[in-house]
Amino acid sequence: MKIGFIGAGNMGRAIINGWLKQHAVTGEEIYLHSAHRSSYESYAKNQGLHACASNEEVVDQADLVFLAIKPAQLRTVLLEVKASLLRKRPVIVSMIAGCDLATMRKILDQAELEMIRIMPNVNVEIAAGMTALTRNEFVTTDHWQRVVALFDTIGATIELAEDKFSIFAALAGSSPAFIYFFIDALARAGVKYGLDKVTATQIAAQVVQGSAQKTLATTKTPWELVDEVCSPGGTTVAGLLAMEEAGFMTAVIKGIDATVAREKE
């Protein structure tokens, strides 16, 4: 299966890099074009991909066409490649935030094309991603399974109703930044008490990774796991109460609220 990417930003590259590292695809199977010529051509050369001269060439070559562009570019790009899409009829895979499949189909004059919408996060690059997928009624079972299988090689996948993509984008797409922020905050606390930043960051990141793995490996709720760490009258309870007094849980939820609101603008 030949795979095309229109756009070569951070997320598109994270997906491609993840696949290549996992040997899910080869560079020979990937065709790429971006508006930033110097950037995408050097990236394609370094990774052994096909650098295409235009978006139309990507569509003409590929069986799967990934739209890895900004929302403001969607209409222009779709109209640019419309004739090629209708002629070649590849599976269109959109990773454009805030743009639903109905909008894309409207731009294409309601053409009955196979369209899949995905929402991955940057951890796909290290095969630890979380990707939501949904499809329109024209996608065949075979094509759907092949796309899901590709993303299964670089993390976990979930089929999700499109009206839940906004909250998924916040919980899975934006939250890595929140978690990096949390790790950095823990590390800075370590520095406050005499650790160097590199050592403190290593400790904090490993603890976050291990805690996430334990959460996934048990049927217990996160709050039950909290209780397991806390001894009556102990240091952990004191720390939790201080964090909650400072508004920790409220701050996290407000961060998600703001992310969802911006995605819907």
C-alpha positions, 0 to 999 in steps of 0.5 A, a space after each residue: 500500500 502506497 501512503 501519501 502525506 500532504 503536509 510534513 509538520 511535527 505530527 505527520 513526521 511523528 507518525 512516519 518516524 514511528 512506522 519506520 522505526 517499527 518497520 510497519 512500512 518502508 520509506 519506498 512506500 511513502 510519498 510526501 509534499 509540503 508547502 515548505 520545500 526546503 524542509 520536506 525535501 531534506 526530511 524525505 531524503 534523510 528518511 528515504 521517502 519520495 519527495 513529490 513536486 505537488 499535492 496532486 502528485 501525492 494523490 496520484 501515487 498513493 492509496 492512502 492520502 493523509 491530510 496533515 495540514 492546518 485547518 485554514 489550509 483545508 479548503 484550498 488544498 482539497 479544491 487543489 487536489 479535487 480532480 485527482 481525488 475523484 479520478 484516483 479515489 484513494 482513502 482520505 485520512 484526515 488528521 486536521 483538528 476541528 474539522 469533521 468529515 461532513 465539512 470535508 465532503 461538503 467541500 468536495 461536493 458530497 463526493 462518495 469518497 472513503 474518508 477516515 478521521 484520526 486524532 493521534 498524539 506525538 507519542 506515536 513516534 516512540 510506538 507509545 501513542 494513543 490514536 482515535 479513529 472514525 470513518 464515513 459510511 463509504 470506507 470498506 472493512 478492508 481499508 478500515 482494518 488496514 489503517 487501524 492496523 498501521 496505528 496499532 503498530 505505534 501505540 493504542 487505538 480506539 474507534 470513537 464517535 466524531 462528536 467525542 474528538 474534541 475531548 479526545 484531542 484534549 485528553 490525548 493530544 494536548 495532555 502530553 504537554 501538560 504531563 511534560 509540564 508536571 514532570 518539569 514541576 516535579 523536577 524543579 522541586 527536586 532541584 529546590 532540595 539539592 538535586 541537579 536538574 538532569 537527575 531530578 527529571 530522570 527520577 520524575 519521568 520514570 515515576 510518571 512512566 511507571 505509574 501510568 503502566 501500573 494504572 493500565 495493568 490493574 482494574 483498580 481506579 486511580 484513586 484506589 491506587 492513590 490510597 495504596 500509596 498513602 499511609 494514615 497521617 503520612 507524608 504523601 497525604 500531607 503532600 496531596 492535601 497541599 496540592 489540592 489546597 493549591 487547586 491541583 485538580 481544578 487546574 487540570 480540569 480547567 486546562 482541559 476545558 480551555 483546550 476543548 473550547 479552543 478546539 471548537 472555535 
